[in-house]
Amino acid sequence: MKEFKISDYLGDEIEKILESRMIPYFRRSNGTIKVELSGNQFRRIVARAQCEKRNAQENLPADTSYWIPKVESRLDMAFHYPEYTKLIDFNQK
């Protein structure tokens, strides 16, 4: 398992995503998380967590989500989050 630093700001969102994808993890109290993912895979999880956090802050409709096109493909979004039919580029707003 690899260990990654996580912020308290995104920690809960990262956990929700890992749980929804049934990826085992262990969150430590020192601001790290152990998970069986590559650095690139974990970076994608963090990117999704940033989008989910922003969705909640801006109270977007249930069918709308921010996404980061350079990190997340439309195919991945459709597979993991079919409820999101409208995508807003995270970097455009």
C-alpha positions as CSV (number, residue, x, y, z in Angstrom):
1,M,0.0,0.0,0.0
2,K,1.2,3.5,-0.7
3,E,0.8,6.4,1.7
4,F,-0.3,9.8,0.5
5,K,-0.7,13.1,2.4
6,I,-4.2,14.5,2.4
7,S,-5.7,17.7,3.6
8,D,-8.4,17.9,6.2
9,Y,-10.3,20.1,3.7
10,L,-10.6,17.2,1.2
11,G,-10.2,14.2,3.4
12,D,-13.9,13.4,3.8
13,E,-14.6,13.7,0.1
14,I,-11.6,11.4,-0.7
15,E,-13.0,8.8,1.7
16,K,-16.4,8.9,0.1
17,I,-15.0,8.4,-3.3
18,L,-12.8,5.5,-2.2
19,E,-15.8,3.9,-0.4
20,S,-18.1,4.4,-3.4
21,R,-15.5,2.6,-5.7
22,M,-15.0,-0.1,-3.0
23,I,-11.2,0.7,-2.7
24,P,-9.8,-0.3,0.7
25,Y,-8.0,2.4,2.5
26,F,-6.7,3.3,6.0
27,R,-6.8,7.0,7.0
28,R,-4.3,8.0,9.7
29,S,-4.6,10.8,12.2
30,N,-1.3,12.3,11.0
31,G,-2.9,13.6,7.7
32,T,-2.1,10.6,5.6
33,I,-4.0,7.8,3.9
34,K,-2.8,4.4,2.9
35,V,-4.3,2.9,-0.3
36,E,-3.5,0.4,-3.0
37,L,-3.3,3.0,-5.8
38,S,-0.6,4.4,-8.0
39,G,0.2,8.1,-7.7
40,N,-1.6,8.9,-10.9
41,Q,-4.7,7.0,-9.8
42,F,-4.7,8.8,-6.4
43,R,-4.3,12.1,-8.2
44,R,-7.6,11.4,-10.1
45,I,-9.3,10.6,-6.8
46,V,-8.1,14.0,-5.4
47,A,-9.3,15.8,-8.5
48,R,-12.7,14.2,-8.2
49,A,-12.8,15.2,-4.5
50,Q,-12.0,18.8,-5.4
51,C,-15.0,18.8,-7.8
52,E,-17.3,17.1,-5.3
53,K,-16.4,19.7,-2.7
54,R,-17.1,22.6,-5.1
55,N,-20.4,20.9,-6.2
56,A,-21.5,21.0,-2.5
57,Q,-20.3,24.5,-1.9
58,E,-22.2,25.9,-4.9
59,N,-25.3,23.7,-4.4
60,L,-25.3,22.5,-8.0
61,P,-28.3,20.5,-9.2
62,A,-28.1,16.7,-8.8
63,D,-27.4,16.2,-12.5
64,T,-24.6,18.7,-12.7
65,S,-21.0,18.4,-11.7
66,Y,-17.7,20.1,-12.0
67,W,-15.0,18.0,-13.7
68,I,-11.3,18.5,-14.7
69,P,-11.0,17.5,-18.3
70,K,-7.2,17.1,-18.2
71,V,-7.5,14.5,-15.4
72,E,-11.0,12.9,-15.8
73,S,-12.2,11.5,-19.0
74,R,-15.9,11.7,-20.0
75,L,-15.9,7.9,-20.2
76,D,-14.8,7.6,-16.6
77,M,-17.3,10.2,-15.5
78,A,-20.1,8.3,-17.3
79,F,-19.0,5.0,-15.7
80,H,-18.6,6.2,-12.1
81,Y,-21.1,9.0,-12.0
82,P,-23.9,8.3,-14.5
83,E,-26.2,10.7,-12.6
84,Y,-24.1,13.7,-13.9
85,T,-25.5,14.5,-17.3
86,K,-24.1,18.1,-17.3
87,L,-20.4,18.8,-16.7
88,I,-18.9,22.2,-16.0
89,D,-15.1,22.6,-16.6
90,F,-13.6,23.2,-13.2
91,N,-11.1,25.7,-14.6
92,Q,-13.6,27.8,-16.5
93,K,-15.3,29.4,-13.5
